[in-house]
């Protein structure tokens, strides 16, 4: 996936999370199985803390279900 700097800029503007942090999280996911629930929960918690946005147990479960069942849109750039 080739993400442009403008994508990272929009994410940073909305979340105050720097590109380097996003890249580090992506590397963590790359090194692990994207279907691994434990890894996904860890990443969700890290993102929640970084952005100051609380993620309920129900929201977390929905996110994990979407990722595990390949229901995540392919074009993330359009989501931001």
C-alpha positions as protocol buffer text, in pm:
chain_id: "A"
residue {
  index: 1
  type: UNK
  ca { x: 0 y: 0 z: 0 }
}
residue {
  index: 2
  type: UNK
  ca { x: 152 y: 331 z: -107 }
}
residue {
  index: 3
  type: UNK
  ca { x: 15 y: 610 z: 107 }
}
residue {
  index: 4
  type: UNK
  ca { x: 91 y: 965 z: 10 }
}
residue {
  index: 5
  type: UNK
  ca { x: 220 y: 1235 z: 241 }
}
residue {
  index: 6
  type: UNK
  ca { x: -111 y: 1418 z: 195 }
}
residue {
  index: 7
  type: UNK
  ca { x: -289 y: 1119 z: 350 }
}
residue {
  index: 8
  type: UNK
  ca { x: -60 y: 1130 z: 653 }
}
residue {
  index: 9
  type: UNK
  ca { x: -102 y: 1507 z: 677 }
}
residue {
  index: 10
  type: UNK
  ca { x: -482 y: 1473 z: 686 }
}
residue {
  index: 11
  type: UNK
  ca { x: -460 y: 1201 z: 950 }
}
residue {
  index: 12
  type: UNK
  ca { x: -221 y: 1410 z: 1158 }
}
residue {
  index: 13
  type: UNK
  ca { x: -444 y: 1718 z: 1127 }
}
residue {
  index: 14
  type: UNK
  ca { x: -747 y: 1523 z: 1246 }
}
residue {
  index: 15
  type: UNK
  ca { x: -583 y: 1312 z: 1516 }
}
residue {
  index: 16
  type: UNK
  ca { x: -256 y: 1484 z: 1617 }
}
residue {
  index: 17
  type: UNK
  ca { x: -84 y: 1148 z: 1556 }
}
residue {
  index: 18
  type: UNK
  ca { x: 242 y: 1186 z: 1367 }
}
residue {
  index: 19
  type: UNK
  ca { x: 334 y: 990 z: 1055 }
}
residue {
  index: 20
  type: UNK
  ca { x: 619 y: 816 z: 1238 }
}
residue {
  index: 21
  type: UNK
  ca { x: 376 y: 686 z: 1500 }
}
residue {
  index: 22
  type: UNK
  ca { x: 142 y: 556 z: 1231 }
}
residue {
  index: 23
  type: UNK
  ca { x: 431 y: 387 z: 1052 }
}
residue {
  index: 24
  type: UNK
  ca { x: 548 y: 225 z: 1376 }
}
residue {
  index: 25
  type: UNK
  ca { x: 199 y: 89 z: 1443 }
}
residue {
  index: 26
  type: UNK
  ca { x: 180 y: -40 z: 1087 }
}
residue {
  index: 27
  type: UNK
  ca { x: 511 y: -220 z: 1136 }
}
residue {
  index: 28
  type: UNK
  ca { x: 373 y: -380 z: 1451 }
}
residue {
  index: 29
  type: UNK
  ca { x: 76 y: -508 z: 1255 }
}
residue {
  index: 30
  type: UNK
  ca { x: 298 y: -624 z: 969 }
}
residue {
  index: 31
  type: UNK
  ca { x: 508 y: -829 z: 1206 }
}
residue {
  index: 32
  type: UNK
  ca { x: 198 y: -997 z: 1345 }
}
residue {
  index: 33
  type: UNK
  ca { x: -103 y: -1159 z: 1192 }
}
residue {
  index: 34
  type: UNK
  ca { x: -373 y: -903 z: 1106 }
}
residue {
  index: 35
  type: UNK
  ca { x: -624 y: -1165 z: 1215 }
}
residue {
  index: 36
  type: UNK
  ca { x: -470 y: -1188 z: 1564 }
}
residue {
  index: 37
  type: UNK
  ca { x: -731 y: -1048 z: 1801 }
}
residue {
  index: 38
  type: UNK
  ca { x: -479 y: -976 z: 2078 }
}
residue {
  index: 39
  type: UNK
  ca { x: -258 y: -768 z: 1847 }
}
residue {
  index: 40
  type: UNK
  ca { x: -558 y: -580 z: 1709 }
}
residue {
  index: 41
  type: UNK
  ca { x: -683 y: -497 z: 2060 }
}
residue {
  index: 42
  type: UNK
  ca { x: -336 y: -370 z: 2156 }
}
residue {
  index: 43
  type: UNK
  ca { x: -324 y: -144 z: 1850 }
}
residue {
  index: 44
  type: UNK
  ca { x: -677 y: -14 z: 1915 }
}
residue {
  index: 45
  type: UNK
  ca { x: -582 y: 67 z: 2276 }
}
residue {
  index: 46
  type: UNK
  ca { x: -263 y: 244 z: 2165 }
}
residue {
  index: 47
  type: UNK
  ca { x: -453 y: 449 z: 1908 }
}
residue {
  index: 48
  type: UNK
  ca { x: -721 y: 532 z: 2162 }
}
residue {
  index: 49
  type: UNK
  ca { x: -462 y: 661 z: 2408 }
}
residue {
  index: 50
  type: UNK
  ca { x: -274 y: 859 z: 2143 }
}
residue {
  index: 51
  type: UNK
  ca { x: -582 y: 1032 z: 2010 }
}
residue {
  index: 52
  type: UNK
  ca { x: -759 y: 1077 z: 2341 }
}
residue {
  index: 53
  type: UNK
  ca { x: -1066 y: 907 z: 2192 }
}
residue {
  index: 54
  type: UNK
  ca { x: -1232 y: 645 z: 2407 }
}
residue {
  index: 55
  type: UNK
  ca { x: -1325 y: 321 z: 2232 }
}
residue {
  index: 56
  type: UNK
  ca { x: -1601 y: 122 z: 2400 }
}
residue {
  index: 57
  type: UNK
  ca { x: -1585 y: -256 z: 2424 }
}
residue {
  index: 58
  type: UNK
  ca { x: -1867 y: -271 z: 2167 }
}
residue {
  index: 59
  type: UNK
  ca { x: -1680 y: -45 z: 1923 }
}
residue {
  index: 60
  type: UNK
  ca { x: -1361 y: -243 z: 1973 }
}
residue {
  index: 61
  type: UNK
  ca { x: -1545 y: -568 z: 1901 }
}
residue {
  index: 62
  type: UNK
  ca { x: -1696 y: -420 z: 1583 }
}
residue {
  index: 63
  type: UNK
  ca { x: -1353 y: -302 z: 1462 }
}
residue {
  index: 64
  type: UNK
  ca { x: -1196 y: -641 z: 1527 }
}
residue {
  index: 65
  type: UNK
  ca { x: -1487 y: -819 z: 1357 }
}
residue {
  index: 66
  type: UNK
  ca { x: -1449 y: -596 z: 1050 }
}
residue {
  index: 67
  type: UNK
  ca { x: -1073 y: -657 z: 1026 }
}
residue {
  index: 68
  type: UNK
  ca { x: -1089 y: -1031 z: 1090 }
}
residue {
  index: 69
  type: UNK
  ca { x: -1370 y: -1076 z: 837 }
}
residue {
  index: 70
  type: UNK
  ca { x: -1206 y: -855 z: 570 }
}
residue {
  index: 71
  type: UNK
  ca { x: -1479 y: -590 z: 586 }
}
residue {
  index: 72
  type: UNK
  ca { x: -1237 y: -294 z: 593 }
}
residue {
  index: 73
  type: UNK
  ca { x: -1251 y: -71 z: 283 }
}
residue {
  index: 74
  type: UNK
  ca { x: -949 y: -102 z: 55 }
}
residue {
  index: 75
  type: UNK
  ca { x: -923 y: 271 z: -9 }
}
residue {
  index: 76
  type: UNK
  ca { x: -851 y: 419 z: 333 }
}
residue {
  index: 77
  type: UNK
  ca { x: -756 y: 750 z: 173 }
}
residue {
  index: 78
  type: UNK
  ca { x: -1124 y: 820 z: 97 }
}
residue {
  index: 79
  type: UNK
  ca { x: -1220 y: 762 z: 461 }
}
residue {
  index: 80
  type: UNK
  ca { x: -1010 y: 1052 z: 590 }
}
